[in-house]
Amino acid sequence: MEIEHIISTMNRKEYSFLDKMNIQTRSIVVNQTDKIRNEEYILDNGNVVKIFSVAEKGLSRSRNKLLEKSTGDICIIGDDDVEYLSGYLEIINRAYEKYQDADIIVFQFTHDKNKETRVRYKNDKRYYLWNISKVASVEITFKRKSIIDAGINFNNEIGLGTEFPSGEENAFLADALRAGLKIYYIPKTICYAVEEHKVKNNSDLENYLVTKGAAYYCIYKKFFSLYALAFICLKKKNLLSGISIFQAMKYMRKGKQEYRRKMNVS
């Protein structure tokens, strides 16, 4: 099976960042910028990267364009700030050989090259609706044909560059599950990524919860309240220690309502 990276970036005028990513196979990049053009970049190791510069904005739109342009059997979702670790292609190949019924396989990334920072389960595991909310996009690989045949894409109204800037990868997985696709988790690390910025103040916290609310509605639909409450209780001791469960739920419901209003859902 041919493995292909699909990578989102913005406002790039040159592409040396691709060499730093340690990409070891063919790749395509969508560069959201003001100059529309198609070009190629040759990595130091000789692999060819096809680059499509487009005017449209938003991470989900970028990833949908990547789905449209991709041709590989297996696609690796990527961002422009990750570095792939030695042996990652072998890890992915072996996983799909082991689980031939898998449509999507989730791996791990780490914030520290010297130790694992994202181990969620010790053993291989199936993913279902109840345990997909912590998956990061750079951990996701998928069989392109499975996604195309099922008509799955990324929600253009959530994710970076939208009013609700996160959760598009989890909504993508939820839609795949609802379409009957099989998702596996393999506790193997394939890449390194810098650590995310933390929520710093009450304003950030409100925006964070409103965004979570919109994403959780997209993921869990009629089970929104149950999963939102579970999320709040899980985060109450640290991230949400400064506000009440009631207030946190109010913010998440606000996100749900704002998303429904934006989508004209009655």
Order of alpha helices (4+ residues) and beta strands (2+ residues): beta-alpha-beta-beta-beta-alpha-beta-beta-alpha-beta-beta-beta-alpha-alpha-beta-alpha-alpha-alpha
